[in-house]
């Protein structure tokens, strides 16, 4: 009898342990998504917006029950728009337990981080890394247009909408983002009836004085100045052009997004500036209105820029790929990556930046859009 009682007690303890362990495992399930980008430094407006857009998407998904019942944890590290610091951030996030990577924000760090993520076979989607090599691995996808696509789409938009026929370009030859867009714009310009009358370069070591480039653009008779550069340099160019009485039309790409927030910049100088972007905060569709309202409520009345919308959509793309593939949070990083990568070519995301599909190379398919700055705010064109 004593033996029977002992066996029953052991069995009950075993069952209790299994039940308890099961509950603990269920409670511990989570998808850990890491990201990196410039949260400080000259490109901080981009990283800050990506972090905030991702936070809103994560909060929405978790409030709705998570991904197949599993919540998301999001963590972002600062890479200061630096490749070496980007790799350090990636390694820190691996130590944290990241299973999926949403980043990086800018191209140079993204190229370096993608090499590491490819070696680890970790799924990566960059919201805004535009250089071709940002998604060189089979594990990598992007939400935005690539540099060649941005240059081509900009030329197409300017040509089809008859904005200008004589264009001058000022670009950063030391930056993959800027140089890549410049080259693809030139390649498409002739097809759109555009003559590139001047193409003037600067480098990271000479990005404060643009008077020589502006004078050459002015002397060339350019009707429009194409600026495939970042907002900090663009603000200086607009100020210096104003000082010399030069007021051409201005067209840029997503790098100009953030110019309205540059410290000590007279935003009146940006009036009429056009940029290729898939997101306009004044759009009247319900998804945009909801996102803009939540963003303003959470972040002290701020108006989201394109990078926030890119990040929001990237998080939802991750969700869609996990759901489509049937991936689970207890899979290895590599197994999770393989399943998600296969699913990405099968999903369609109706997001803030358009209706998006992906091809096997990781590139998105969506319609280009543009905005113009009017009265200190972005307006859809």
C-alpha positions as CSV (number, residue, x, y, z in Angstrom):
1,X,0.0,0.0,0.0
2,X,2.9,2.4,0.9
3,X,4.5,1.6,-2.5
4,X,1.2,2.4,-4.3
5,X,0.9,5.7,-2.5
6,X,4.5,6.6,-3.2
7,X,4.0,5.8,-6.9
8,X,0.9,8.0,-7.0
9,X,2.7,10.9,-5.3
10,X,5.6,10.7,-7.8
11,X,3.1,10.6,-10.7
12,X,1.2,13.6,-9.4
13,X,4.5,15.5,-8.9
14,X,5.5,14.6,-12.5
15,X,2.2,15.7,-13.9
16,X,2.4,18.9,-11.9
17,X,5.9,19.7,-13.1
18,X,4.9,19.1,-16.8
19,X,1.8,21.3,-16.4
20,X,3.8,24.0,-14.7
21,X,6.6,23.8,-17.3
22,X,4.0,24.0,-20.1
23,X,2.6,27.2,-18.7
24,X,6.0,28.7,-18.2
25,X,6.9,27.9,-21.8
26,X,3.7,29.4,-23.1
27,X,4.2,32.6,-21.1
28,X,7.8,32.8,-22.4
29,X,6.9,32.7,-26.1
30,X,7.7,35.9,-27.9
31,X,9.0,37.1,-31.3
32,X,12.0,39.3,-30.6
33,X,12.6,41.9,-33.4
34,X,15.7,44.0,-33.3
35,X,16.6,47.0,-35.3
36,X,19.3,49.6,-35.6
37,X,19.6,53.1,-37.1
38,X,20.9,56.6,-36.4
39,X,19.3,57.8,-33.1
40,X,22.0,60.4,-32.7
41,X,24.0,62.4,-35.2
42,X,23.2,64.1,-38.5
43,X,20.8,61.4,-39.7
44,X,19.0,61.0,-36.4
45,X,15.6,62.2,-37.8
46,X,15.5,59.0,-39.8
47,X,16.3,56.6,-37.0
48,X,14.0,58.3,-34.6
49,X,11.1,58.1,-37.0
50,X,11.7,54.4,-37.7
51,X,11.8,53.6,-34.0
52,X,8.6,55.4,-33.4
53,X,6.8,53.9,-36.4
54,X,7.8,50.5,-35.3
55,X,6.6,51.1,-31.8
56,X,3.1,51.9,-33.0
57,X,2.9,48.8,-35.2
58,X,4.2,46.6,-32.3
59,X,1.7,48.1,-29.9
60,X,-1.2,47.6,-32.3
61,X,-0.3,44.0,-33.1
62,X,0.2,43.1,-29.4
63,X,-3.1,44.8,-28.4
64,X,-4.8,42.6,-31.0
65,X,-3.4,39.4,-29.6
66,X,0.1,39.3,-31.2
67,X,1.1,37.1,-34.1
68,X,-0.9,33.9,-33.9
69,X,-1.2,34.6,-30.2
70,X,2.5,35.4,-29.6
71,X,3.5,38.9,-28.6
72,X,6.3,40.9,-30.1
73,X,9.2,42.5,-28.3
74,X,11.0,45.4,-30.2
75,X,14.4,46.9,-29.4
76,X,16.4,49.4,-31.4
77,X,20.1,50.3,-31.1
78,X,21.8,53.5,-32.2
79,X,24.3,53.0,-35.1
80,X,24.9,56.8,-35.7
81,X,24.8,56.1,-39.5
82,X,28.1,54.3,-39.2
83,X,28.9,50.8,-40.6
84,X,31.2,49.6,-37.8
85,X,28.7,50.8,-35.1
86,X,25.9,49.2,-37.1
87,X,27.7,45.8,-36.8
88,X,28.2,46.4,-33.0
89,X,24.5,47.2,-32.7
90,X,23.6,44.0,-34.6
91,X,25.8,41.9,-32.3
92,X,24.3,43.6,-29.2
93,X,20.8,42.7,-30.5
94,X,21.9,39.1,-31.1
95,X,23.0,38.9,-27.5
96,X,19.6,40.2,-26.5
97,X,18.0,37.3,-28.4
98,X,16.8,39.0,-31.6
99,X,15.3,36.4,-34.0
100,X,14.4,38.9,-36.8
101,X,16.0,42.1,-37.9
102,X,14.1,45.2,-39.0
103,X,16.9,47.6,-40.2
104,X,19.1,49.2,-40.7
105,X,17.8,52.6,-41.5
106,X,20.6,54.0,-43.8
107,X,22.5,52.3,-46.5
108,X,26.2,52.1,-45.4
109,X,25.4,50.4,-42.1
110,X,22.8,48.2,-43.7
111,X,25.3,46.8,-46.2
112,X,27.6,45.9,-43.3
113,X,24.8,44.4,-41.1
114,X,23.3,42.5,-44.0
115,X,26.6,40.7,-44.4
116,X,26.4,39.6,-40.8
117,X,22.7,38.7,-40.9
118,X,23.3,36.7,-44.1
119,X,26.1,34.6,-42.4
120,X,23.7,34.0,-39.5
121,X,20.7,33.4,-41.9
122,X,18.6,35.8,-39.9
123,X,15.6,37.3,-41.7
124,X,16.2,41.0,-42.4
125,X,13.9,43.7,-43.8
126,X,15.2,47.2,-44.1
127,X,12.6,50.0,-44.1
128,X,14.8,52.5,-45.8
129,X,18.2,51.1,-46.9
130,X,18.2,51.9,-50.6
131,X,21.6,50.8,-51.8
132,X,21.5,47.7,-53.9
133,X,23.8,45.7,-51.6
134,X,21.5,46.3,-48.6
135,X,19.6,43.2,-49.6
136,X,22.3,41.1,-51.3
137,X,21.5,37.9,-49.4
138,X,18.5,35.6,-49.9
139,X,17.5,36.4,-46.3
140,X,17.0,40.1,-47.0
141,X,14.1,42.3,-48.3
142,X,13.4,46.0,-48.4
143,X,10.3,48.1,-47.9
144,X,11.5,51.2,-49.9
145,X,12.6,51.6,-53.5
146,X,16.3,50.9,-54.2
147,X,18.7,53.6,-55.3
148,X,18.3,52.7,-59.0
149,X,14.6,52.6,-58.7
150,X,14.5,56.0,-56.9
151,X,16.6,57.6,-59.6
152,X,14.5,56.0,-62.4
153,X,11.2,56.8,-60.7
154,X,12.2,60.4,-60.1
155,X,13.1,60.9,-63.7
156,X,9.8,59.3,-64.8
157,X,7.8,61.4,-62.4
158,X,9.5,64.7,-63.5
159,X,9.1,63.8,-67.2
160,X,5.6,62.5,-67.2
161,X,4.3,65.4,-65.1
162,X,6.3,67.9,-67.3
163,X,7.9,69.5,-64.3
164,X,11.1,70.4,-66.1
165,X,13.3,69.6,-69.1
166,X,16.6,71.1,-68.0
167,X,17.9,69.6,-64.8
168,X,21.1,70.1,-62.8
169,X,22.2,67.5,-60.1
170,X,24.1,68.1,-56.9
171,X,25.1,64.8,-55.3
172,X,27.5,63.2,-52.8
173,X,29.9,61.1,-54.7
174,X,31.2,59.5,-51.5
175,X,27.8,58.1,-50.5
176,X,26.4,55.0,-52.1
177,X,22.8,56.3,-51.7
178,X,23.4,59.6,-53.4
179,X,25.7,58.3,-56.2
180,X,23.5,55.4,-57.0
181,X,20.4,57.5,-57.4
182,X,22.3,60.1,-59.5
183,X,23.5,57.5,-62.0
184,X,20.1,55.9,-62.5
185,X,18.5,59.3,-62.8
186,X,20.9,60.2,-65.6
187,X,20.3,56.8,-67.3
188,X,16.5,57.4,-67.5
189,X,16.5,61.2,-68.0
190,X,16.8,61.0,-71.8
191,X,13.9,58.6,-72.1
192,X,11.8,61.3,-70.3
193,X,12.8,64.2,-72.5
194,X,15.1,65.6,-69.7
195,X,18.5,67.1,-70.4
196,X,21.0,66.9,-67.5
197,X,22.7,70.3,-68.0
198,X,25.0,70.0,-65.0
199,X,26.1,67.3,-62.6
200,X,28.1,68.5,-59.7
201,X,29.6,66.4,-56.9
202,X,30.7,66.9,-53.4
203,X,32.1,64.5,-50.8
204,X,31.7,63.8,-47.1
205,X,34.8,66.1,-46.6
206,X,33.3,69.0,-48.4
207,X,29.6,69.2,-47.6
208,X,29.2,72.7,-46.1
209,X,29.9,75.0,-49.0
210,X,28.0,74.5,-52.2
211,X,28.5,77.9,-53.9
212,X,30.6,76.5,-56.7
213,X,28.1,73.7,-57.5
214,X,25.2,76.1,-57.3
215,X,26.8,78.7,-59.6
216,X,27.4,76.0,-62.2
217,X,23.8,74.9,-62.0
218,X,22.6,78.4,-62.3
219,X,24.9,79.1,-65.3
220,X,23.7,76.0,-67.0
221,X,20.2,77.3,-67.2
222,X,18.7,74.5,-65.1
223,X,15.0,74.9,-64.4
224,X,15.2,72.2,-61.7
225,X,17.8,71.1,-59.2
226,X,17.7,67.4,-58.5
227,X,19.1,66.7,-55.0
228,X,19.5,62.9,-54.3
229,X,21.1,63.7,-50.9
230,X,20.2,63.9,-47.2
231,X,18.2,66.7,-45.6
232,X,21.1,68.3,-43.7
233,X,23.1,69.1,-46.8
234,X,19.9,70.0,-48.7
235,X,19.1,72.6,-46.1
236,X,22.5,74.2,-46.6
237,X,22.0,74.2,-50.4
238,X,18.6,75.9,-50.1
239,X,20.0,78.5,-47.8
240,X,23.1,79.2,-50.0
241,X,21.0,79.3,-53.2
242,X,18.7,81.8,-51.6
243,X,21.7,84.0,-50.6
244,X,22.9,84.1,-54.3
245,X,19.4,84.8,-55.6
246,X,19.0,81.4,-57.3
247,X,15.5,79.9,-57.0
248,X,15.1,76.8,-59.3
249,X,12.5,74.1,-58.7
250,X,13.8,71.5,-56.2
251,X,13.1,67.8,-56.5
252,X,14.6,65.1,-54.2
253,X,14.1,61.6,-52.9
254,X,13.4,60.1,-49.5
255,X,16.7,61.6,-48.1
256,X,15.1,65.0,-48.1
257,X,12.4,63.8,-45.7
258,X,13.3,65.5,-42.4
259,X,14.3,68.9,-43.8
260,X,11.5,70.6,-42.0
261,X,13.0,69.6,-38.7
262,X,16.5,70.9,-39.2
263,X,17.6,73.2,-36.4
264,X,17.9,76.9,-37.3
265,X,16.7,76.2,-40.9
266,X,14.2,78.7,-42.3
267,X,11.4,76.3,-43.5
268,X,10.1,79.0,-45.8
269,X,13.1,78.2,-48.1
270,X,11.7,74.7,-48.5
271,X,8.4,76.0,-49.9
272,X,7.6,74.2,-53.1
273,X,10.3,71.5,-52.6
274,X,9.1,68.2,-54.1
275,X,10.3,64.7,-53.1
276,X,9.6,61.2,-54.1
277,X,8.0,59.5,-51.2
278,X,5.3,56.8,-50.8
279,X,3.7,58.5,-47.8
280,X,1.9,61.8,-47.2
281,X,0.6,62.5,-43.7
282,X,-2.3,64.5,-45.1
283,X,-3.7,61.6,-47.0
284,X,-7.4,60.9,-46.2
285,X,-7.5,57.1,-46.2
286,X,-8.5,55.6,-42.9
287,X,-5.1,53.8,-42.2
288,X,-3.1,57.0,-42.7
289,X,-5.5,59.0,-40.5
290,X,-5.4,56.4,-37.8
291,X,-1.6,56.2,-37.9
292,X,-1.1,60.0,-37.9
293,X,-3.5,60.4,-34.9
294,X,-1.8,57.7,-32.9
295,X,1.6,59.1,-33.7
296,X,0.6,62.6,-32.6
297,X,-0.9,61.3,-29.4
298,X,2.1,59.2,-28.5
299,X,4.8,61.6,-29.5
300,X,3.7,65.0,-28.4
301,X,1.9,66.1,-31.5
302,X,4.6,65.1,-34.0
303,X,3.7,64.5,-37.6
304,X,5.2,61.3,-39.0
305,X,7.5,61.3,-41.9
306,X,8.0,58.6,-44.6
307,X,10.6,56.7,-42.5
308,X,8.0,56.2,-39.7
309,X,5.5,54.8,-42.3
310,X,8.2,52.6,-43.8
311,X,8.9,51.1,-40.4
312,X,5.3,50.6,-39.6
313,X,4.8,48.7,-42.8
314,X,7.9,46.7,-42.3
315,X,6.7,45.4,-39.0
316,X,3.4,44.4,-40.6
317,X,5.3,42.7,-43.4
318,X,7.1,40.6,-40.8
319,X,3.7,39.7,-39.2
320,X,2.3,38.7,-42.6
321,X,5.3,36.6,-43.5
322,X,5.2,34.7,-40.2
323,X,1.4,34.1,-40.5
324,X,1.7,33.0,-44.1
325,X,4.6,30.6,-43.4
326,X,3.3,29.1,-40.2
327,X,6.6,30.0,-38.5
328,X,6.7,29.8,-34.7
329,X,8.7,31.6,-32.1
330,X,10.5,28.5,-30.8
331,X,12.1,27.9,-34.2
332,X,15.8,28.6,-34.6
333,X,16.8,31.9,-36.2
334,X,17.8,30.1,-39.4
335,X,14.6,28.0,-39.7
336,X,12.5,31.1,-39.0
337,X,14.4,33.0,-41.8
338,X,13.9,30.2,-44.3
339,X,10.2,30.1,-43.7
340,X,9.7,33.8,-43.7
341,X,11.8,34.4,-46.8
342,X,9.8,31.9,-48.8
343,X,6.5,33.5,-47.6
344,X,7.5,37.0,-48.6
345,X,7.0,36.4,-52.3
346,X,3.5,35.2,-51.5
347,X,2.1,38.0,-49.4
348,X,0.4,41.3,-50.4
349,X,0.6,44.1,-47.8
350,X,-1.9,46.9,-48.0
351,X,0.1,49.4,-46.0
352,X,0.7,53.1,-45.4
353,X,3.1,53.3,-48.3
354,X,0.9,51.5,-50.8
355,X,-0.1,48.0,-51.8
356,X,3.2,46.1,-51.8
357,X,4.4,42.7,-53.1
358,X,7.9,41.4,-53.1
359,X,9.9,39.4,-55.7
360,X,12.5,36.8,-55.0
361,X,15.3,39.4,-55.1
362,X,13.8,41.1,-52.1
363,X,12.7,44.2,-54.0
364,X,9.2,45.7,-53.4
365,X,6.6,46.4,-56.1
366,X,4.5,49.5,-55.5
367,X,3.5,52.7,-57.1
368,X,5.7,55.8,-56.7
369,X,4.2,58.9,-55.2
370,X,5.5,62.4,-54.6
371,X,4.8,65.2,-52.1
372,X,5.4,68.9,-52.2
373,X,6.1,71.2,-49.2
374,X,3.4,73.8,-48.7
375,X,3.1,76.1,-45.8
376,X,5.6,74.1,-43.8
377,X,4.0,70.7,-44.3
378,X,4.0,67.9,-46.8
379,X,1.1,67.7,-49.3
380,X,0.4,64.9,-51.6
381,X,0.9,65.8,-55.3
